[in-house]
Amino acid sequence: MLKSGNLRKIIIKDNVKSIGKSAFANCYNLVELDLGNSLEVIDEAAFTNCEKLKNILLPASIKFIDLYIICVIKIIVIKKYKK
């Protein structure tokens, strides 16, 4: 679990298949997220308390996203597919 109040952007490389439970929880200033083209799973509470994160651009490879992520950070745009 990463806890960083200063982190503003996360880039997930193309070879990453999943983001684990609470992986980026409490990254309060996170505003930008770039998900790799191989990402398949975003697990429970991966972005808990990332209240400034309002948009997530999902790659076409995504197979599972825990719905808890929507409730916790009130994402505005959650599903646009990236090629």
Phi, psi and omega in degrees: 000130178257129176236108180216116178286345184263348183290124182249335183220139176236131175244118177262122183293160185297338182273358180277129183263333182210154173248119187283173181304126177060022185305318182238026179299142176070024170270077192302330184259010179295123180237343184226136183224122179244107184266136181295159184287353179254359184297129181245330188225133168241111188276175184309132173058025182302329182234034179301135179067019173266067190291341179273349178281113184245345182228135173231123178262109184272140175284160180297339182285349185298132180243332182213132172226125181293127184294341177303331180300324181290317182293321187284318185248004175053055180294137180273311179244119182243343185219097168231137182269136178261135181271000000 
